[in-house]
Amino acid sequence: MKKTAEQIKRIGLIGNSEKPLCSRVLSRAAKLIRATGRKVFCDQATAQLGQLEVTVCASAALLARRVDLLLVFGGDGTMLRAAHDIAGSPTPMLGINIGGLGFLTAVPSDGLDRALQLLWRGEYKFEKRALIEATSQQNPHPVRHVALNDIVIGRGEVSRLIELEVYVNGEPLTRYRGDGLIVSSPTGSTAYSLAAGGAVVFPTAEVFALTPICPHTLSNRSLIVPLSATIFIKPISPTPPTILSADGQVISVLPPGDTVTVRRSRHSLRLMQLADSSFFEALRRKLQWRGAYNL
C-alpha cells in the first residue's frame, strides 16, 4: 500500500458545524497534512468552520473530484450526508468521529495524529459499501432516492397502525401491520434496524435486512434476503399517511396503492479503514458486548 499512499497528495476536508469540537480538529488536521507537503481542499462551509486558508470547492461533489481522499469530521450523520453528496464517486472517505456512538466514523478525534501516520505509511485498506435505492411510482414522475443505511416506509405523526404488503422478487412475503418497515443495507444494520430489533450484519455482506417496526404480529421478525433481490412494498391503509424516507430524510407521502421498489443501487461507496481496524472489535467496544470474550 506504500505506493498507493504516496499517490494521496490532495486531501479534502468536510466538517460538521454542529459539533463544537470540530473547528479545532479541522485546524489541526490541516496543519498535520500540510506538514507532509500535501495539499488541503475543502468546501466553503468547512473552510469557514475551521477558519482554513485552503483551496475551496463549491460543493462536496466537486471537492470529491479534485482530491484523492476525503476526511469527514463529525458523526455517522455527517458521513451519510457526504455519501449522498458524492454518490458514485470513486474517491474514498475516512470518517473522524467527533461526538458519540459511530460505526461509519472509524477514527476517534483524539486518534487523528496516529491515524494520519498510519495513512502516510500505507497501513490501510478499502471497503466497498453497497448503496440501495428506492423508487416510488408517483404521478407524474417516479421519485428515486439513494441511501447508504436504509429505506423506511413508516407512519407519520398519527399513532395508528399502517398495513404494508411486501413482495420479494415478485413473490408475496407477508402483510405487515405496525409502525412500518425498515429495509437496510449491510452498512445500515447497526443503525435504525438494530434499534428496531434487527440483526447485526457484517458490512460487506451481500444481503438486505427487512425489519418491521413495532409489528402487531409478534411472530414478524427481521428477515435477511439477498442483496440481488427486488423488494416491492405497497401501502394498504388509507389512513394514517405513509411516509417514505431514506437515511432519515423524508422523501414523500405515499398515497394508498402506490408501490415502492427497493433494490441495490448501481452506485457504491468506498470507505477507507485503517489496517488494524476491526468490525468485531468495534461491536464489542461501541455496543459494550460482554460474555466469554476476555476484554
TORFI-780476 format. One record per residue (C-alpha): residue number from 0; residue in three letters; y, x, z. Coordinates in steps of 0.5 Angstrom, whole numbers. Each point is the difference from the previous one (the first is absolute). Layout:
# residues N
R   k   r     Y     X     Z
R NUM ALA     Y     X     Z
...
This chain:
# residues 295
R   k   r     Y     X     Z
R   0 MET     0     0     0
R   1 LYS     5     6     1
R   2 LYS     1     0    -8
R   3 THR     2    -7     1
R   4 ALA     4     1     6
R   5 GLU     4     5    -4
R   6 GLN     2    -6    -5
R   7 ILE     3    -4     5
R   8 LYS     7     2    -1
R   9 ARG     4    -6     0
R  10 ILE    -1    -5     6
R  11 GLY     3    -7     1
R  12 LEU     2    -3     7
R  13 ILE     0    -7     2
R  14 GLY     2    -3     6
R  15 ASN     1    -6     5
R  16 SER     7    -1     2
R  17 GLU    -3    -5     5
R  18 LYS    -3     6     4
R  19 PRO     5     3     5
R  20 LEU    -4     7     0
R  21 CYS    -1     0    -8
R  22 SER     7     3    -1
R  23 ARG    -2     6     4
R  24 VAL    -7     1    -3
R  25 LEU     3     0    -7
R  26 SER     5     5     1
R  27 ARG    -5     5     3
R  28 ALA    -5    -2    -6
R  29 ALA     6     2    -5
R  30 LYS     1     7     4
R  31 LEU    -7     2     0
R  32 ILE    -1    -2    -7
R  33 ARG     6     4    -3
R  34 ALA    -2     6     4
R  35 THR    -6     1    -4
R  36 GLY     4     0    -6
R  37 ARG    -2    -7    -2
R  38 LYS     5    -6    -3
R  39 VAL     1    -6     4
R  40 PHE     2    -7    -3
R  41 CYS     0    -7     3
R  42 ASP     3    -7    -1
R  43 GLN     7    -2     1
R  44 ALA    -2    -4     7
R  45 THR    -4     6     2
R  46 ALA     6     5    -1
R  47 GLN     5    -4     4
R  48 LEU    -5    -1     6
R  49 GLY    -1     8     0
R  50 GLN     6     2    -2
R  51 LEU    -3     4    -5
R  52 GLU     3     4    -6
R  53 VAL    -5     0    -5
R  54 THR    -2    -3    -7
R  55 VAL     1    -7     1
R  56 CYS    -4    -5    -5
R  57 ALA     2    -8    -1
R  58 SER    -7    -2     3
R  59 ALA    -7     1     3
R  60 ALA    -3    -1    -7
R  61 LEU     5     5    -4
R  62 LEU    -1     5     6
R  63 ALA    -8     0    -1
R  64 ARG     1     2    -7
R  65 ARG     4     6     2
R  66 VAL    -4     3     6
R  67 ASP    -7     3     1
R  68 LEU    -1    -3     7
R  69 LEU     4    -6     4
R  70 LEU     0     1     7
R  71 VAL     1    -7     3
R  72 PHE     3    -1     7
R  73 GLY    -1    -6     4
R  74 GLY    -6    -4     2
R  75 ASP    -5    -4    -5
R  76 GLY     5    -5    -2
R  77 THR     4     6    -3
R  78 MET    -6     2    -3
R  79 LEU    -1    -7    -3
R  80 ARG     7     0    -3
R  81 ALA     0     6    -3
R  82 ALA    -7    -1    -3
R  83 HIS     3    -6    -3
R  84 ASP     6     3    -3
R  85 ILE    -5     6    -3
R  86 ALA    -6    -4    -2
R  87 GLY    -3     3    -6
R  88 SER     3     7     1
R  89 PRO    -5     6     1
R  90 THR     5     3     5
R  91 PRO    -4     1     7
R  92 MET     3    -3     6
R  93 LEU    -1     3     7
R  94 GLY     2    -4     6
R  95 ILE     4     3     6
R  96 ASN    -1    -5     6
R  97 ILE     7    -2     4
R  98 GLY    -2    -6     4
R  99 GLY    -6    -3     3
R 100 LEU    -7    -1    -3
R 101 GLY    -1     2    -7
R 102 PHE    -6     1    -5
R 103 LEU     4     2    -6
R 104 THR     4     5     3
R 105 ALA    -4     6     1
R 106 VAL     4     5     4
R 107 PRO     4    -2     6
R 108 SER     7     2     0
R 109 ASP    -1     6     5
R 110 GLY    -5     3    -4
R 111 LEU     5     1    -6
R 112 ASP     0     7     0
R 113 ARG    -7     1     1
R 114 ALA    -2    -5    -6
R 115 LEU     5     4    -5
R 116 GLN    -3     7     2
R 117 LEU    -7    -3    -2
R 118 LEU     3    -3    -6
R 119 TRP     3     6    -2
R 120 ARG    -7     4     1
R 121 GLY    -3    -6    -5
R 122 GLU    -4    -3     6
R 123 TYR     0    -7    -2
R 124 LYS    -4    -5    -4
R 125 PHE     2    -6    -4
R 126 GLU    -3    -7     1
R 127 LYS     1    -5    -6
R 128 ARG     1    -7     3
R 129 ALA    -1    -7    -4
R 130 LEU     5    -5     0
R 131 ILE    -1    -7    -1
R 132 GLU     4    -5    -4
R 133 ALA     1    -8     1
R 134 THR     1    -5    -6
R 135 SER     3    -7     1
R 136 GLN    -1    -4    -5
R 137 GLN     7    -4     1
R 138 ASN     4    -3    -6
R 139 PRO     4     2    -4
R 140 HIS    -2     7     1
R 141 PRO    -6     4     4
R 142 VAL     2     3     7
R 143 ARG    -3     7     0
R 144 HIS     0     5     6
R 145 VAL    -3     6     2
R 146 ALA    -2     2     7
R 147 LEU    -3     6     4
R 148 ASN    -2    -3     6
R 149 ASP    -1    -8    -1
R 150 ILE     1    -6    -3
R 151 VAL     1    -6     4
R 152 ILE    -1    -7    -1
R 153 GLY     3    -4     6
R 154 ARG     3    -6     3
R 155 GLY     8     0     1
R 156 GLU     3    -1     7
R 157 VAL    -3    -7     1
R 158 SER    -6     1     5
R 159 ARG    -5    -4    -4
R 160 LEU    -7     2    -4
R 161 ILE     0     1    -7
R 162 GLU    -6     0    -5
R 163 LEU    -2     5    -5
R 164 GLU    -5     0    -5
R 165 VAL    -3     7    -1
R 166 TYR    -4     3    -6
R 167 VAL    -2     7    -2
R 168 ASN    -2     1    -7
R 169 GLY     0    -7    -1
R 170 GLU    -5    -2     5
R 171 PRO     2    -4     6
R 172 LEU     0     3     6
R 173 THR     3    -5     5
R 174 ARG     6    -4     2
R 175 TYR     4     3     6
R 176 ARG     3    -4     5
R 177 GLY     5     3     4
R 178 ASP     7     4     0
R 179 GLY    -2     4    -6
R 180 LEU    -4     5    -4
R 181 ILE     1     8     0
R 182 VAL    -2     4    -6
R 183 SER     0     7     2
R 184 SER    -1     7    -4
R 185 PRO    -3     5     4
R 186 THR     6     3     2
R 187 GLY     2    -7     3
R 188 SER    -6    -1     4
R 189 THR     4     4     6
R 190 ALA     6    -5    -1
R 191 TYR     0    -8     1
R 192 SER    -7     0    -2
R 193 LEU    -2     4     6
R 194 ALA     5    -4     5
R 195 ALA    -4    -7    -3
R 196 GLY    -7     3     2
R 197 GLY    -2     3    -7
R 198 ALA    -4     6    -1
R 199 VAL     3     7     0
R 200 VAL    -2     3    -7
R 201 PHE     1     7    -2
R 202 PRO     6     1    -4
R 203 THR    -3     3    -6
R 204 ALA    -6    -5     0
R 205 GLU     0    -5    -7
R 206 VAL     0    -7     4
R 207 PHE     4    -5     2
R 208 ALA     0    -4     6
R 209 LEU     1    -7     1
R 210 THR     2    -2     7
R 211 PRO     2    -7     2
R 212 ILE     6    -1     5
R 213 CYS    -2    -5     6
R 214 PRO    -5    -3    -4
R 215 HIS    -2    -7     2
R 216 THR    -8     1    -1
R 217 LEU    -2     6     5
R 218 SER    -5     2    -5
R 219 ASN     5     2    -5
R 220 ARG     0     8     1
R 221 SER     3     6    -4
R 222 LEU    -3     1    -7
R 223 ILE    -1     6    -4
R 224 VAL     0     0    -7
R 225 PRO     0     5    -6
R 226 LEU     7     2    -2
R 227 SER    -2    -1    -7
R 228 ALA     0    -8     2
R 229 THR     5    -5    -2
R 230 ILE     2    -5     5
R 231 PHE     2    -7    -1
R 232 ILE     4    -3     6
R 233 LYS     2    -8    -1
R 234 PRO     4    -3     5
R 235 ILE    -2    -7     1
R 236 SER     4    -3     5
R 237 PRO     7    -4    -2
R 238 THR     3     2     7
R 239 PRO     2     4     3
R 240 PRO     3     5    -5
R 241 THR    -5     6    -2
R 242 ILE     3     7     0
R 243 LEU    -2     6    -5
R 244 SER     2     7     3
R 245 ALA    -1     7    -2
R 246 ASP     0     5     5
R 247 GLY     4    -4     5
R 248 GLN     5    -2    -5
R 249 VAL     1    -8    -2
R 250 ILE    -1    -1    -8
R 251 SER     0    -7    -1
R 252 VAL    -2    -7     3
R 253 LEU    -6    -2    -3
R 254 PRO    -1    -8    -3
R 255 PRO    -7    -3     1
R 256 GLY    -4     1    -5
R 257 ASP     3     7    -2
R 258 THR    -5     6    -1
R 259 VAL     1     7     3
R 260 THR    -4     5    -3
R 261 VAL    -1     7     3
R 262 ARG    -3     6    -3
R 263 ARG     0     7     0
R 264 SER     7     3    -3
R 265 ARG    -1     5    -6
R 266 HIS     5     4     4
R 267 SER    -2     4     6
R 268 LEU     4     5     6
R 269 ARG    -1     7     1
R 270 LEU     0     2     7
R 271 MET     0     7     3
R 272 GLN    -4     1     6
R 273 LEU     0     7     4
R 274 ALA    -6     4    -1
R 275 ASP    -2    -1     8
R 276 SER     2    -8     0
R 277 SER    -6    -5     1
R 278 PHE     0    -7     0
R 279 PHE    -5    -1     5
R 280 GLU     4     4     5
R 281 ALA     6    -4    -2
R 282 LEU    -4    -6     2
R 283 ARG    -2     3     7
R 284 ARG     7     2     1
R 285 LYS     4    -6    -2
R 286 LEU    -5    -5     2
R 287 GLN    -2     3     6
R 288 TRP    -7     0    -1
R 289 ARG    -5     2     5
R 290 GLY    -7     0     2
R 291 ALA    -6     5    -1
R 292 TYR     5     5    -4
R 293 ASN     3     5     5
R 294 LEU     7     1    -2
